Amino acid sequence: MSRHTIPITNGKGSIELVTGTYNAQAVAGGYDASTLDPKSVTIIDGTDTYAFTISAKGTLTLHVTDTGEASTGVQIVGAKFIRTDSTGTIVGKEITTNDDGNAVFENVPYAQTGSNAIYYKQISGDGGHTFDDTVKSITMTQENETVEIKNPDAPIRNFTLMDASFPNIPVIDGQIILDDN
């Protein structure tokens, strides 16, 4: 009986291996080794690619307020976040903040040492607050972690409505209606 260790980098690894059936184990920081699927693999001639999955048990909560402070901020409901890779490419589904201002990502990796960085970004606000859409990251060292996010009030914007035929004459009464695209 031989043991073959396949180094995995960015989800991929290679090794020279003869045909046969092998029991599989995984060591991956932040993941639950007992969730490896499949638990065994049969290597056959003509097939060179095999896939495994593994799950994590961590919970990342993004708590969004107008001040970025849990104790003094007003919760922002309806802000949307998404998991990404380090470059901002989307790798997950949208999560929307609930009535408590929380966007909760389940099944994320955590470990005291050696866990993967978790990347995310905000993709929309609630319509009344601004937000930062840059990619952020956290390496979770505990099973449940909360990050405070600030979505400040949108700034006041000023508009004018002038008569097209007489450029120096303002329109006395009226409205400008802006709809989101």
Protein Blocks (a to p, Z undefined) as FASTA:
>chain_A
ZZdddddeehiacddddedddddddddehiafklgccfbdcddehiabdcdddddfbdcd
ddddfkopaklmccdehiacddddfkopafbdcddddfkopacdehiacdfehpacdddd
dfbdehlaccdfbdcddddfbfbdcdddddddddddddddddfklmmbccfbdcdddddZ
Z
